[in-house]
Structure formats: C-alpha cells, structure tokens
Amino acid sequence: MVGGNPIPYGDLLPRARALAGLLAANAVAPGDRVALLSENTPNWGVAYFAIASMGAVVVPILTDFTTTQIGNIVAHAGCRAIVVSGRQGEKIADARAGRVIVRIEDFSVEGAGAAAAAGSFDFPPVSEDDLAAIIYTSGTTGHSKGVMLTHGNIVSNARATRTILEIEPSDRLLSILPLAHTYECTLGLVAALMQGAFISYLDKAPTAAALVPALAAVRPTIMLSVPLVMEKICRSKVLPELAKRRLYTVPFFRKLFNLLAGIKLRKLFGGRIRFFGIGGAALAPDVEAFLAEARFPYAIGYGLTETAPLVAGASPSRTHLRSTGPALEGVQIRIAGAAPGAATGAAEGEIQVRGPNVMRGYYGDPDRTAEAFTDDGWFRTGDLGSVDARGRLFIRGRLKTMILGASGENIYPEEIEALINQSPYVGESLVYGEASGVTALVLLKPEVLEPFLAMVQDGIAKAEASINGLLERIRREVNAQLASFSRVARVELQRVSFEKTPTQKIKRFLYPRRD
C-alpha cells in the first residue's frame, strides 16, 4: 500500500507457507478452488501464491461484482474456501455456508477453524499443466465465463514480457488496476516479482485526487494502466491548455509545444517513469498522437484474459501509432477470413492466436470452449485486425460489434466513437447500428450540460431544443471526418454514465436501452 509497511522478499515464502498450511489444516486440498476477494494489498499476492503453490486453484473475484454475482461465481467454481477482506465481507453473506472463510488482513480462519503450525507445511510438486486459476471475466458481451489458466499459461506469459521490458530490482511499480484482472496480476505482480521489483498499491480508485499524491510519493518507473486514466489526464489538464496557444495549429510549433508538455507530464508522474503500459481497450487517437510527439514512454499492448493475457506488444522505443506491436515471443497470430482493408493496406479479419499462454478452456462449459477454438486449435479472439509487413498488429474492433453498411461495407463503431470523443463537449459515447442507420449515444461533459440544466427554469422545451442543437452540431462535425457509408444518422443524449467493466470498457450488451 502507498505509505504502508513494505513486505521484504524474504517474508513472502514464510507467509505463503503459513497460509497454505492453514488452508490444508482446514481440509483444502490440491485441485480445490479457493476464492480470493479483496482490494489490492500485499497480502493479495501472498494469498495468490499460497493457493497456487499448494496445488489448489485461485478464483480471483473483482470487488466491483455484486453480492449475487459473487455468490454465483463461488457456487459455479465449487469453491472450498474464500479468502476475503473485511471491506468485502458483507458480499459473501450468501456464500459462507459450508466454506472455510479466511480473513486476508491476518490470515485467520473465521469460527472454529483448525490452526496450522507456522513453517510446517511442505508445498507439493506442481506441474506447468496443472490448473492455477479460474478467472471470471466481467465481459462486455454478456454473462461471465470462467477462464481456466494453467501455471504454464501464466509463467510463460510473464517470462515472455522480458522481450518488451526488462524489469530491474531498482524499478518501482505503482499498481492502480485490480489484481483480480489478469492484466495486472500477470504483468504487474508475477512478472514484477520474478525480476525483484518493488510494488506499491493504490488502495483507492485512480482518480486525480488519489493518483497525483501517490505518484509524488512513489515516483514510479513502471506503471500499467487502461486508456481512460491517460485520456482523462490529457483531455482535462494538458490538451485544453495547448489548444489555447495561438501557434498550436502550426505543425512545427505543435510538436515543440507537445515536447515541452511531455516534460511536464513526466514530472507529474514523478519524474522517473520509463514504461507506461496501456491495455484493456483502445487508446484514443488524439491522445496517442500527443503522447508520441511528447515523447512520453507509453507502450500499447493487446491481450485477453484467455491468453493470460498478453498477445502482442512493444517497448516505448518501438511503439508505432495505432499498432499494438508484434506478437509476443512464443505466441503466433494469424488473420482468418481476411479481406483487403483500408487502414493499413494489409488484409483484415479475425485475430486468432496460438501459443503457451492460451487458456485450457472455460470452466464447466465445454460448448463455449469448443466455440472458442478452431478445428486446428487456434483461439478465436473475436477481434478484427490486420498485421502489416513488419509483423505489427492493428486492431479494428470487435467482430460482434461491427456494423454492416447498406452496401455491405464494414463499419467499426470504435473508430467512430474515437472521433466523437475528441469533441470538447463529449465525455464518452457508444455507437451501434439500427435499421435507420448508425446511431450514437453521447454523454456530455458535466460542465457542458450545466448551462442547459439552468435553462430548464425558462422551459423544458427550450432546454431540450438547445441540447438537441448541440447534439446535431456534434453529428455534423463527426460526419465531416467520415466516409459517406459510415456517417452517423442520429445522435442521442445518454443521461447517465455508461456501465463499464473493470478495464473501463462500456458493457455494450446493455445498450441500446431507454432509461
């Protein structure tokens, strides 16, 4: 924790051994599933390694899940025990019966659990093919699935990241993403500990109020993030100030101003940042263009929970605009059902993956597992993309969200959303197809909406007309940048924030709906 008492590496094994012994003394055996529900804390990592090392299976659960969702996961996985924090204790009320409950703060068993002698437990041999974790994804397309990852899946992926980033014992990581997500767990925990780095945990949501003092205190050299964090920083603090400069529209001066802004941005991040990894969703093009010209050490990665997670990536020195970089060492990528694409000149189709990082399948769901793989054993990502002549991967969007135009053209909602979100009036947006054409739901920024709300006292109709006028202006400005077949037919006001996954992707399957 930022400002908390650090755990030295020498304490990790004894702590993990003690917890494993405690679980074993309470009838948890190799192969049993153990749920792990807690905010980020050093003891989360201790529990993770203890459970996996004793041959049991970790079931990390996101703290954003509801009581019902947590109960369903614990039941579906058949968990024998639950390691839980005090703050999450109420959420397991319906899942306690018949299960061993361990408090993560002090690794004590609730009730009359059997005790274990410290240091007396011997870890059994564990194979790389043994199941290590079942990850229940929140998903953006419907019900959660239990992704089965083996020890080999996770360790191979953590080792392969060394070709992108060599972590040193002198490195300091600031962890801001949930450890229950494979992205943070494999890359921010397993890979970092394998190479002896120091990790600090932010125990709050990564808002500016919480993040800025943490950055000053930790002065991290490495961070992993989702796009929303950097987009908010750039669009709220950096880009508006740059836009005020009279010469900013001149390319020569824009690059100079961006370079100077990059120096300030690195200072905001503590002055020592050398790797800022971005994954989980697409980074907005305008923000990426700024980061590139600012020479900020950002790196884009692509992966999925099912691939433990990283599939492709590059170091900051090799990052290429709009690309996630080449396939990770040992991982193969192919583009299936490819057809010529306009973005890169390369053939576009579904991205399919094969390698030691690909999951065993979905727990207790043979039908979904079969659907996820091709007949010749490649994992279907469900993402559309292309690979250029230099092996760099470009993502176009999700196969399920692609809109088919009136004349058979492929329309990618994510690309239209990126344009809409560049508007100074827009907080976020979601694009989908209807019989009448392409429709966009737009959430206006609070400061943009406030004057319209003040107009309500002069008449609701007047306020609505003014809002509709602004939405029409946004539509026209976006359409001016789009090909005729992909232009937006209608823009509607989204009145409340979109529901999102822990990696801040909008849960598309919930929309469109009428509140």
WOKAJO-V854889 format. One line per field, one symbol per residue. phi: phi as a letter, one per 30 degrees, with the letter a starting at -180 (. if undefined). burial: b if it has 9 or more other ideal C-beta (glycine too) atoms within 8 Angstrom, else e. A space follows every 50 residues. Layout:
phi=???
burial=???
This chain:
phi=.didddcdeddddedddddddddddciccejdcbdbbaddaedddededd ddddidcdcdbdddddeddddddedddiddbbcbdddceddcedcdeibd ccdddbhcddicddcbdeicdcdddbcddddcabccddicbkddbddccd ededdddddddddcbddceddbcccbcdddceeddddccddddecidccc cdcbdddedddeddddddhdcbbcaceedddddddcccddddddddcddd eddedddddddddddddedjibdbabdbajaddeedddddedddhddcbc bbabedcicdcbaadedcdceiccjdddeiccbbccidbecddbicdcad dbbbldcdedlcdibdddddddbddcjcdddiccabbddcidcbcclded ceccdeciddcceddddddeddddccdaabcbcbedkdcbcbcddeddde eddddedckddddddddddddddeedddddccdedcdddbccdcdbeddb ddcicddeddbdbcd
burial=ebeeeeeeeeebebbbbbbbbbbbbbebbeebbbbbbbbbbbbbbbbbbb bbbbbbbbbbbbbebebebbbebbbbbebbbbbbbeebeebbeebeeebb bbbbeebebeeebeebeeeebebeebeeebbbbbbbebbbeeebbbbbbb bbbbbbbbbbbbebbebeeebbbbbbbbbbbbbbbbbbbbbbbebebebb bbeeebeeebbbebbebbbbbbbbbbbebbbbbbbeebbbbbeebeebee eebbbebbbebbebbbebbbeebebbbbbbbebbbbbbbbbbbbebbbbb bbbebbbbbbbbbbbbeebeeebbbbbbeebebebbeeeebebeebbbbb bbbbbbbbbebbbebeebbeebbeeeebbbbebbbbbbeeebbbbbbbbe bbbebeeebebbbbbbbbbbbbbeebebbbbbbbeebbbbbbbbbeebbe ebeebbeeeeebbeebbeebbbebbebbbeebeebbbbebbbbbeeebee bbbbbbbbeebeeee
